[in-house]
Amino acid sequence: MTRRVIKGAAVAVAASLALTQAVAQVDPLAPLPEAQPRPASAIPATPTASAGFGYPGGFAAYRNRLGALARSAGVREATIQAVVPTLQLNSRVIQLDRGQPGQVGNPNSTPPFAPYRREHVTADLISRGQARYSALWPQLSRIQTRYGVEPQVLMAIFGHETSYGRVTGGFDLLQSLASLAYDGRRRGFFEDEFVAAMRLLDQGVARDRLKGSWAGATGYPQFMPTIVQRLRVDGDGDGYANIWTNEADALASIANYFRDAGWKPNVHWGVAARVPAGFNRSAVATRLKSPRCERVYARHSRWMTMREWRALGVVPTGRTLPDSEMASLIEPDGPGSTAYLLSQNYRVILDYNCSNFYALSVGLLADAIARG
């Protein structure tokens, strides 16, 4: 989906809420993407009841459906025959998916941010991020010029997703995606991702390279296969976009994703702020309801300019944003604790993974890396 960046408070909010599905390795606090509509075609029908192990004939029969889906999408028959008959149901993948907070059988509650921040913005991640930031600065500088994205944010995504390439996941993507599609909770979504992974094989990506998270994300950026196809780019000029072992390609691909999601150049993601005692939070509450990630966006205030926030006594405690920049307020641990004024670019980080804790920790890790 092509996104447009539109000026103005109301339309900016509407545009930011229409961002496409988050694609990074699934964060414990982030919901899976919404199911995608599918055109009618001559593909074996999926059962009406599609919530868990409901396909007639079991997984062996479901493989026939996956083969038909790939065939209808133009995947080569040789690729289909090499992969589909070998697929096995991975019950561990299904177990991990069903165990996500917010799913069936889990409490629908939000834990405090502080413990999450301590785990994801560590001294080790900061120091290693600063080292990679320095070593890769020539490439990062070119990427910033081309895409307009703050390089420290790219490095923070790299660190948050895969610990700078150390942990990229060992699950076979095709097995994982087939298993998740068979389970049925997000069948259409995972079937599309399975077909995209098959297309990557057709395009010459080796099967043993298609490894990643149990949820189907792969490479240094932890892209889903549809995003690998659409947004990976060559970051070092060697003619090939290798997001699995090439840092420059991975970072440029993350920047390309952010630009596609509506990143606004020369605007910081957000700033820490001080909220005055007795502040009337109901007066700045949003009246908008997000069509996706509703609980995530419900925690944000309405949009106001930085000048308007200052007039209400909500002031940055360190760096700031321009007076005319639109921002929304979040207090992740409630009134009386840390508060942040968030720019439009924070919403772009949310597009990568729709979790406030994820996006805040990426922004804070990025700031710490840049300070080095």
GUTILO-594808 format. One record per atom (N, C-alpha, C): residue in one letter; x, y, z. Coordinates in steps of 0.02 Angstrom, whole numbers, plus 32768, in hexadecimal, padded with zeros to 4 digits. Example, Ala and Ser with C-alpha at 12.3 -4.5 7.8 and 13.67 -1.06 7.14 Angstrom:
2
A82947EE48186
A82677F1F8186
A82947F5B8186
S82827F908162
S82AC7FCB8165
S82858002818A
***
This chain:
372
M802B7FC48000
M800080008000
M802C803E8000
T801C806F7FD5
T804080AE7FD4
T802280DC8008
R804D80FA8031
R803581278065
R8045816E8051
R801C819C8067
R802781E28059
R802F8207809B
V805E8235809C
V8067826080D6
V804182A080CA
I801082AF80F5
I7FE482E980EB
I7FEC83188126
K7FF283578117
K7FF98388814D
K7FB68396816D
G7FB983AA81AD
G7F7C83BA81D2
G7F6F83878207
A7F55839D8240
A7F4E83708279
A7F1E8337826C
A7EE183458256
A7EAF8310824F
A7EC382DF8219
V7ED982F881E0
V7EEA82CB81A9
V7F2B82A681B8
A7F5782C481DE
A7F9582A181F1
A7F858265821C
V7F57826E824B
V7F4382368275
V7F2381FF824B
A7EF68212821E
A7ED481E181F5
A7F0581BB81CA
A7F3681DF81AE
A7F6781BE8184
A7F92818E81AC
S7FA681A481E7
S7FD18179820F
S7FAD813A8226
L7F6C813E822F
L7F4781038244
L7F3B80D3820B
A7F4680E981CD
A7F3B80BE8193
A7F7A809B817C
L7FAF809E81A5
L7FED807D8192
L7FE38032818A
T800B8013815F
T80037FCC8153
T801D7FA2818B
Q80157F608186
Q80227F3281BD
Q806C7F3481D3
A80777F2F8215
A80BB7F2B822F
A80DA7EE9821A
V811B7EEA820B
V81387EAF81ED
V81727E928215
A81897EB38249
A81C47E9B826A
A81B57E5E8295
Q81EA7E4082AF
Q81E07E0782DB
Q81AF7E188312
V817F7DED831D
V81467DFE8347
V815C7E0D838E
D81497E4983A5
D81577E5E83E9
D81217E448417
P81307E318455
P80FC7E168482
P80C17E43848C
L80CA7E858481
L80937EB3848D
L806F7EC8844E
A80857EAF8414
A80697EC683D5
A803A7E9283B6
P7FFF7EA7839F
P7FD37E77837F
P7FEC7E63833B
L7FD87E298323
L7FE87E1682DF
L7FC17E4282AF
P7FDA7E488270
P7FB67E70823F
P7F707E568231
E7F467E828218
E7F027E6E8207
E7F037E3E81CC
A7ED17E1381C9
A7ECA7DE68190
A7EBE7E0F8150
Q7ED97DF78118
Q7ED37E1980D9
Q7E9B7DFB80AE
P7E757E24808B
P7E417E08805E
P7E617DE58023
R7E417DB1800A
R7E5B7D8A7FD3
R7E297D8B7F99
P7E427D907F5B
P7E147D8A7F22
P7DFC7D437F1A
A7DC07D3B7EFE
A7DA77CF87EF1
A7DD17CD97EBA
S7DDF7C987EBF
S7E067C757E8D
S7DF87C2B7E93
A7E147C057E65
A7E097BBC7E64
A7E3B7B9B7E92
I7E387BAB7ED2
I7E647B907F05
I7E3A7B677F35
P7E537B2E7F4C
P7E2C7B077F7C
P7E127B337FB5
A7DD27B2C7FC2
A7DB17B597FF2
A7DCA7B4D8039
T7DCF7B83805F
T7DE07B7D80A5
T7D9F7B7680CD
P7D9E7B4F8102
P7D607B458127
P7D467B878145
T7D057B8A8151
T7CE77BC68171
T7D037BCF81B7
A7D077B9881DD
A7D247B9B8220
A7D6F7B968219
S7D937BD08220
S7DDA7BD08210
S7E047BE2824D
A7DF07BCD8287
A7E167BDD82C3
A7E337B9D82E0
G7E677B8482C0
G7E8E7B4F82DF
G7E7F7B0982C8
F7EAD7AEC82A2
F7EAC7AA6828F
F7E687A918275
G7E4C7AB88246
G7E0A7AA8822E
G7E077A9481E5
Y7E417A8A81C4
Y7E3F7A7C817D
Y7E2E7A338171
P7DFC7A258147
P7DEA79DF8139
P7E2579B8811D
G7E32797F813A
G7E6979568123
G7EAB79658145
G7EAB79998171
G7EE879A88196
G7F1D79CC816D
F7F5979CD8187
F7F8F79F48169
F7FA379D98124
A7FA07998811C
A7FB2797A80DB
A7F85799680A5
A7F44799B80B2
A7F1679B88081
A7F217A03807A
Y7F337A2480B1
Y7F3D7A6C80AE
Y7F797A7E8081
R7FAB7A52807E
R7FE37A5E8051
R7FCB7A678009
N7F977A427FF5
N7F7D7A497FB1
N7F637A907FA6
R7F437AAC7FD9
R7F2C7AF17FD3
R7F677B217FCA
L7F9B7B187FF2
L7FD57B437FED
L7FF57B3E7FA8
G7FF97B017F8E
G80147AF97F4B
G7FEA7B1D7F17
A7FA87B187F1E
A7F7B7B3A7EEF
A7F817B857EF4
L7F887B9F7F31
L7F917BE77F3A
L7FD17BFE7F17
A80077BDA7F21
A80467BEC7F02
A80417BE97EB6
R80217BB57E9E
R801A7BAC7E56
R7FF27BE57E37
S7FBB7BF87E59
S7F917C2E7E3E
S7FB57C717E3F
A7FE87C777E6A
A800F7CB57E6E
A804A7CB57E3E
G80527C807E17
G80877C7E7DE5
G80C87C617DFC
V80C97C417E37
V81077C217E4E
V81157BE57E21
R81537BDB7E10
R81677BA57DE3
R81547B617E00
E813E7B347DD5
E812A7AF17DEB
E81647ACC7E0C
A81A17AD77DF2
A81DA7AB57E10
A81E57ACB7E58
T81D97B0A7E66
T81E07B247EAA
T81AA7B057ED7
I816D7B037EBD
I81367AE57EE4
I81447A9D7EF5
Q815B7A767EC4
Q81677A2F7ECF
Q81A37A237EFD
A81D27A527EFD
A820C7A4B7F29
A81FC7A5B7F72
V81C87A847F7E
V81BB7A9C7FC1
V817C7A7E7FE0
V81447A857FBD
V81037A767FDD
V80FE7A2E7FF8
P811379FA7FD2
P810D79B67FED
P813879AA802B
T816A79D48036
T819879CA806F
T818179EE80AE
L814D7A1880A9
L81387A4080E2
L811D7A14811A
Q81317A258157
Q811A7A028193
Q80FB7A3581C3
L80C77A1F81E6
L80A87A4B8217
L80D67A558252
N80E17A948264
N810C7AA5829C
N80DF7ABA82D7
S80D27A8C8304
S80A57A9A833C
S80C37ACE836C
R81057AD3836F
R81247B04839A
R81147B4B8383
V81137B568342
V81027B978327
V80BA7BAA833B
I808D7B7B8335
I80477B888347
I80417B968392
Q80667B7183BA
Q80667B7B8402
Q807E7BC28413
L80B47BD883F3
L80CE7C1B8400
L809D7C5183EB
D807C7C4683B3
D804A7C77839B
D80107C7C83CC
R7FF77C4483E3
R7FBE7C448410
R7FD07C5E8456
G80107C5F8466
G80267C7684A8
G80337CC084AD
Q80277CE68476
Q80337D2E8477
Q80037D5284A5
P801C7D8284CF
P7FEE7DAA84F7
P7FBA7DCD84CC
G7F7D7DCF84E6
G7F477DEE84C1
G7F207DBE8497
Q7F3A7D7F848F
Q7F157D4E8469
Q7EE67D288498
V7EC47CF6847D
V7E937CD084A4
V7EB67CB284E1
G7E977CBA851B
G7EB27C9C8558
G7EE57CC6857B
N7EF47D038561
N7F247D308581
N7F007D6F8597
P7F167D8D85CE
P7EF57DCA85E6
P7F027E0485B6
N7ED07E2C85AD
N7ED47E668580
N7EEA7EA385A8
S7F297EA285BE
S7F417ED785E8
S7F857EEF85D1
T7F997F2985E7
T7FD97F4685D3
T80077F4B860F
P80407F29860C
P806F7F2C8644
P80947F6F8644
P80B97F7E8679
P80DF7FBD867C
P81177FBE8648
F81287FFB8632
F815B800485FF
F81A17FFD861B
A81AC80128658
A81F180158673
A82167FD3866F
P81F97F998682
P821E7F5A867B
P822D7F4A8632
Y81FF7F588605
Y820B7F4C85BE
Y82457F7785A6
R82457FB685BA
R827C7FE385A6
R82BF7FC985BF
R82C27FB285FD
R83027F998618
R831B7F5D85F0
E82ED7F3585D6
E83017EF985B2
E83157F09856A
H82FA7F3E854C
H83037F4B8505
H832F7F8984F6
V833F7FAF8529
V836E7FE78520
V83A67FDD8553
T83D07FAC8545
T84047F978574
T84477FB78563
A84747FB68594
A84B77FD18588
A84DA7FAC8550
D84CE7F6A854C
D84EE7F438517
D84D37F5684D2
L84917F5D84CC
L84757F71848B
L848B7FB78478
I84917FE384A9
I84A88027849B
I84F080278483
S851C800584A7
S856480078496
S85717FE58453
R85517FAC8447
R855B7F8B8407
R853B7FB283CE
G85037FD383DC
G84E47FFE83AA
G851080398398
Q8530805683CA
Q855D808E83BD
Q859980788393
A85B2803C83A0
A85EB80228379
A85D780168331
R859D7FF88325
R85867FEC82E1
R8576802E82BE
Y855A805C82E3
Y8548809E82C8
Y858780C182AF
S85BD80BE82D6
S85FB80DD82C2
S861B80B98286
A861C80778289
A863C80508253
A861780588211
L85D5805F8214
L85AC806281D8
L859880A981C4
W85B780DB81E4
W85A1811F81D8
W85A28133818E
P85D681228167
P85D48135811F
P8596811B80FC
Q858480DC8109
Q854780C180EA
Q850880E18106
L850780EA8148
L84CD81098168
L84C18150814F
S84F681758145
S84F181B9812D
S84D281BA80E7
R84E8818C80BC
R84CB81898078
R84818174807B
I8472814680A8
I842C813080AF
I8401816980C7
Q8419819180F6
Q83F281CA810F
Q83E681FC80D7
T8419820980AE
T841182378077
T83DC821F8045
R83DB81DE8039
R83AE81C18008
R836681BB8022
Y835E81A78062
Y831C8198807B
Y830181C980AF
G832D81F280CC
G8317822580FB
G8309820C8141
V831D81CE8151
V830E81B08192
V834B81B781C0
E833E81C981FF
E837481CF822F
E839B818D8235
P83DC818D822A
P8402814E822A
P8402812B826E
Q83FD815082A4
Q83FD812F82E6
Q83BD810682F0
V8386811B82D1
V834880F482D5
V835080B382AE
L837080B58274
L837D8078824E
L83A780488277
M83DA80628299
M8405803782C1
M83DF801B82FD
A83B28042831A
A838B80298353
A835C7FF1833D
I833D7FF78302
I83147FC182E8
I833E7F8282DF
F83787F8A82C2
F83A67F5282B7
F83B87F3082FA
G83C57F59832D
G83D67F3E836E
G839B7F1E8390
H83617F3E838C
H83267F2383AE
H830F7EE3838E
E83107EE0834B
E82F67EA58328
E83237E68832E
T83647E718323
T83907E36831E
T83D17E3D8346
S83D37E6C8375
S84107E78839C
S844B7E83836C
Y84417EAF833B
Y84727EC08308
Y848A7E8282E2
G845A7E5782D1
G84697E1D82A7
G847A7DDE82CD
R847E7DE1830F
R84917DA58335
R84587D728338
V841A7D89833B
V83E17D5C8346
V83AD7D6A8310
T83B07D4482D9
T83827D4F82A2
T834C7D19829E
G83507CE682C8
G831C7CB282C8
G83307C76829E
G83207C3B82B7
G83327BFE8295
G82F87BD6827A
F82BC7BF2827B
F82827BCE8262
F82827BCF8215
D82717B9781F7
D82677B9481AF
D82287BBC819E
L82307BF18176
L81F87C1E816A
L81BD7BFB8149
L81CB7BD18118
L81947BB180F4
L816D7B828121
Q81917B5D814C
Q816E7B32817C
Q81457B5B81AD
S81627B9181C6
S813F7BBB81F7
S81017BDA81D8
L81087BF7819D
L80CF7C19817E
L80987BE8816B
A80AC7BAD8154
A807A7B7A8144
A80557B638182
S80797B5C81BA
S805A7B4681F8
S802A7B7A8213
L803E7BBA8212
L80137BF0822A
L7FD67BF981FE
A7FDF7BF281BD
A7FA67BF6818F
A7F767BBD819C
Y7F907B8181A5
Y7F657B4781B3
Y7F3D7B5081F3
D7F5D7B6C8226
D7F3B7B758266
D7EFE7BA1825E
G7F027BD38233
G7EC77BF6821E
G7EB67C37823F
R7EDB7C4C8273
R7EC77C898296
R7ED17CC7826A
R7F047CC68240
R7F107CFB820E
R7F207CD981CC
R7EF27CAE81B7
R7F027C83817E
R7F137CAA813F
G7EEA7CDA812C
G7EF77D0080EF
G7F3A7D2380F0
F7F497D428129
F7F897D668130
F7FC47D368126
F7FC47CFE814A
F7FFD7CD18146
F80017CAB8104
E7FC87CA080E4
E7FCA7C8280A1
E7FEC7CB28070
D7FDC7CF28074
D7FFD7D228049
D80487D248056
E805B7D218096
E80A37D2180A6
E80C57CE1808D
F80A37CA98092
F80BF7C6B8078
F80CC7C70802D
V809B7C898007
V80A37C907FBF
V80DD7CC07FB0
A80E37CF67FD6
A811A7D267FCB
A815D7D047FD7
A81627CDA800A
A81A07CB58017
A81B07C867FDD
M817C7C677FC1
M81877C3C7F86
M81A17C657F4B
R81877CA17F43
R81A07CCD7F0D
R81E97CDF7F17
L81FD7CE87F56
L82437CF77F64
L826F7CBD7F4D
L82597C807F58
L827E7C467F3E
L82847C4A7EF2
D824D7C5A7ED1
D824D7C617E88
D827E7C977E71
Q82887CCA7E9B
Q82B47D017E89
Q82FD7CF37E9A
G830B7CB77EB3
G83507CA37EBE
G83687CA47F06
V833C7CB67F36
V834F7CB37F7C
V83527C6A7F92
A838A7C577FB0
A83927C117FC3
A83637BFE7FFC
R834B7BBF7FF9
R831C7BA8802C
R833C7BAD8072
D837B7B9C8078
D839A7B9E80BB
D83A67BE580D4
R839C7C1780A9
R83A07C5D80BF
R835E7C7480DC
L83287C5480CA
L82E67C6880E1
L82D97C4A8126
K82FE7C638156
K82F77C53819D
K82E47C9381C1
G82C57C8A81FB
G82B37CC68220
G828C7CB7825E
S82617CE68272
S82397CDE82AF
S82027CAB82A3
W81E57C9382D9
W81AE7C6382D3
W81727C8282AF
A816C7CC482B1
A81347CE68291
A813F7CF58248
G817A7CE3822D
G81867CEA81E5
G81AF7D2581D0
A81CC7D4B81FF
A81F67D8481EE
A823E7D6D81E3
T82617D8E81B6
T82A37D7581A2
T82D57DAD8198
G83157D9B819B
G834B7DC9818D
G835B7DF981C6
Y838D7E2381BB
Y83A07E5481ED
Y83667E8381FF
P833C7E9881CF
P83047EC481E2
P82C77E9F81FD
Q82C77E5C81F7
Q828D7E338209
Q824F7E4981E2
F82567E4981A0
F821F7E578172
F81F67E178166
M81B57E1F815F
M818C7DEA8145
M81997DE380FA
P818D7DA880DC
P81A07D9D8096
P81817DCF8065
T81427DE5806F
T81257E168042
T814C7E578043
I81667E69807D
I818D7EA78083
I81D37E9E8067
V81EF7E63806F
V82307E54804F
V82297E608004
Q81F47E457FE7
Q81E97E4D7F9E
Q81E27E967F8B
R81BE7EBB7FB2
R81AA7EFF7F9D
R81DD7F357FAF
L82007F2D7FE7
L82267F678001
L82707F5B800D
R82897F1E8006
R82D27F178010
R82F67F3A7FD7
V832F7F5A7FE8
V83557F807FB7
V83A07F727FC0
D83C57F827F8C
D840E7F7C7F8C
D842C7FBA7FAD
G844C7FB17FE6
G84677FEA800A
G84B07FF87FFE
D84D47FC97FDE
D851C7FD47FD4
D85307FD57F8B
G85007FD27F5E
G850F7FD97F17
G852C7F9C7EF5
D85257F617F14
D85417F267EF4
D850F7F037EC6
G84D47F207EBF
G84A37F057E91
G84747ED17EAE
Y847A7EC37EEE
Y844E7E917F0D
Y84397EA87F52
A83F87EA07F61
A83DE7EB57FA2
A83DC7E797FD1
N84107E737FFA
N84187E3A8027
N840B7E50806F
I83CE7E458086
I83BC7E5A80CA
I83CF7E2780FF
W83EC7DEE80EA
W83FA7DB88119
W84407DBC8137
T84707DD58110
T84B57DD7812A
T84D97E19811B
N84B87E4880F9
N84D77E8680E5
N84B87EC0810D
E84DF7EDE8139
E84C47F128165
E84AC7F4F813E
A84D37F64810C
A84C07FA080E5
A847E7F9580C1
D84767F5A80A4
D84377F4B8082
D83FD7F4980B3
A84087F2B80ED
A83D37F26811F
A83BF7F6B8138
L83EF7F968148
L83DF7FD88162
L83BD8003812D
A83D47FFE80EE
A83B3802480B9
A836C800B80AE
S83617FCA80B6
S831E7FAE80AE
S82F07FC680E6
I83097FCB8123
I82E17FE7815A
I82D08030814B
A830180558132
A82F4809B8120
A82C080A080E8
N82C3807480B8
N829280738082
N824D8064809D
Y8249803580CD
Y8209802680EE
Y81EE80648111
F821980868135
F820280C1815A
F81EB80F9812B
R8211810480F5
R81FB813780C5
R81B8812580A8
D81AF80E68097
D817080CE807B
D813780D680AD
A814780D180ED
A811480D88122
A810481208134
G812881508116
G811881968121
G814881BC814D
W818781A58153
W81B881C9817D
W81C182108164
K81C182408192
K81CA82868183
K821282998192
P823B82AB8160
P828182BC816B
P828982F6819C
N82C082F281C2
N82D4832881EF
N82A483338229
V827F82FF823B
V825383038275
V826482C982A3
H827282D782E2
H828282A38312
H8243827D8325
W824B823E833B
W82128213834B
W81E8822D8386
G820A824E83B6
G81E7826683F0
G8218827E8425
V81FD829B845B
V822782B78490
V820782A984D3
A8231829F8505
A82188299854A
A81FB82DD855F
A81C782DA8588
A81A68318859C
A8191831585E5
R818683508602
R816D83568646
R8125836F8644
V80FA834A8666
V80B2835C8669
V80A5837D86AC
P808683B786AE
P807C83DB86ED
P804A83B8871B
A805083C2875B
A802183A7878B
A7FDB83C4877C
G7FAA839A8784
G7F6583B08779
G7F5283B78730
F7F7B839D8703
F7F6E83A386BC
F7F2C838086AA
N7F0483A18682
N7EC28386866D
N7ECB83598630
R7ED48319863C
R7EE082EB8605
R7EA282DE85DA
S7E6882E485F8
S7E2B82D985D1
S7E23830E859B
A7E3F834985A6
A7E39837F8575
A7E6283728536
V7E938346853B
V7EBD83388500
V7EB482F084E7
A7E8382CD8501
A7E77828884EC
A7E61828684A4
T7E7782538481
T7E64824B843B
T7E1B82338436
R7DFA824B8402
R7DB6823583F5
R7DB4820483B9
L7DEF81F5839E
L7DF381C98364
L7DFA8181837B
K7DE081548353
K7DE6810D8360
K7E0B80ED8326
S7E4380CE8336
S7E6D80B18301
S7E4E807282E4
P7E51806A82A2
P7E38802C8284
P7E657FF0828F
R7EA17FFB82A8
R7ED07FC482B6
R7EF77FD682F5
C7F0D7FA48318
C7F347FAF8356
C7F117FE18384
E7ED17FD7838E
E7EA9800983B0
E7EC4801A83F5
R7ED87FE7841C
R7EF17FF48460
R7F33801A845F
V7F5B8010842B
V7F9B80338425
V7F8F807E841B
Y7F65808F83EB
Y7F5980D583DB
Y7F2D80F8840E
A7F0480D18432
A7ED980EF8464
A7F00810F849D
R7F3F80FC84A5
R7F68811784DB
R7F87815B84C9
H7F7D8172848B
H7F9881B28475
H7F6381E8847E
S7F7A8224848E
S7F4D825E8490
S7F3B82738449
R7F1382A88444
R7F0882C68403
R7F4682ED83ED
W7F4882FC83AD
W7F8083228391
W7F7B836C83A3
M7FB3838A83B7
M7FB883D283BF
M7FFE83E783AC
T80078427839D
T804A843F838E
T8074844283CE
M80B5844183C5
M80E1844883FF
M80D5848A8423
R80C484BD83FE
R80B584FE841D
R807884F7844A
E804584D38433
E800984C9845C
E801784A0849A
W8043846D8494
W8055844584CF
W807884708503
R80A6849A84EB
R80C984C5851B
R809984F5853E
A8068850E8519
A8037853B8537
A800F8519856F
L800984D7856A
L7FE684B0859E
L8015849A85D6
G805584AB85D1
G8086849A8604
G80A9845785F9
V809B843685C1
V80BE83F785B1
V80FB84098588
V8136840285A7
V8173841C8588
V81A883E48583
P81CF83E4854D
P820683B38547
P823983BC857E
T825783858592
T8289838785C7
T82D0838485AC
G82D98379856C
G831B8379854D
G8316839A8508
R8325837284D4
R831C838C8491
R82D283988484
T82C483BF8450
T827F83D18443
T826E83C783FA
L823183D683E9
L821983D683A4
L8206841E8392
P8205842F8351
P81F28473833D
P81AC84868356
D81A284C68363
D816284DE837E
D812784CA8353
S813084C88311
S80F884BA82E4
S80ED846F82D9
E8119844582F4
E811383FD82E9
E80D983E18312
M80B183B682F2
M807A83958314
M8095835C833F
A80788353837A
A808E831F83A8
A8052830683D1
S805782C883E7
S802682AC8415
S804A82968454
L80258293848A
L8042828384CC
L8033823A84DE
I8066821984F9
I805C81D78516
I807E81D5855A
E805C81B6858A
E807981A985CC
E8077815E85D7
P80AA813A85C3
P80A680F085C0
P809B80CE8603
D80AE80EF8639
D80A280D2867B
D806F80FA86A3
G80488122867F
G8013814886A0
G802B818C86BA
P7FFC81B586D3
P800C81F786EC
P804081F58724
G806D82268723
G809F822C8758
G80DF82078748
S80E281E5870F
S811F81C286FC
S813981E286BB
T816281BC8696
T818081D7865A
T814A81E88626
A8154821F8602
A8127823385CD
A81518244858F
Y8131823C8554
Y8153824A8515
Y8123826E84E7
L813E829F84C2
L811A82BE848C
L8133829E844B
L810582838425
L8116825883EC
L8105827983AA
S81358277837C
S81298294833A
S81098261830C
Q80FB827682CF
Q80E08249829C
Q810E820E8291
N815082188298
N817F81E28289
N817B81A982BD
Y816281B882F8
Y815581838328
Y81228152830C
R80F0816B82E8
R80BD814082CB
R80DC81148295
V8110812C8274
V813281028242
V815680C88265
I817480D5829E
I8193809E82C4
I815D806C82D9
L8123808582EC
L80EB805882FD
L80D7802E82C1
D80DE80488286
D80CD8021824B
D80FB7FE48244
Y81377FEB825C
Y81677FB3825A
Y81517F7C828B
N81387F9182C4
N811E7F6182F6
N80EE7F888323
C80AE7F758320
C807B7F9E833F
C80767F93838A
S80A87FAC83AD
S80AC7FA983F6
S80CC7FE9840F
N80AB800C843D
N80C980488459
N810B8039847B
F810E8001849F
F814D7FF184C1
F81857FE6848F
Y81767FC48458
Y81A87FB98424
Y81BF7FFD8408
A8190802783F3
A81A3806583D3
A81C980938402
L81B380978441
L81D680C18472
L821D80A7847E
S822580658484
S8268804A8491
S829580538455
V827A80508419
V82A3805E83DD
V82BA80A683DE
G828C80D483EC
G829F811A83EE
G82D3812A8423
L82CA810D845E
L82F9811A8495
L833D80F98488
L833D80BD846A
L837D809E8457
L839F80C88422
A837A80E183F2
A8397810C83BE
A83B7814A83DC
D8395816A840B
D83B281A5842B
D83F281968450
A83F3815C8472
A842F81498497
A846981398468
I845A811A842F
I848E810B83FE
I84AB814C83E2
A8480817B83D2
A849781BB83B5
A84C081E483E6
R84B281DD8426
R84D982038457
R852181EB845B
G852E81AF8443
G857281958446
G85A181B48413
***
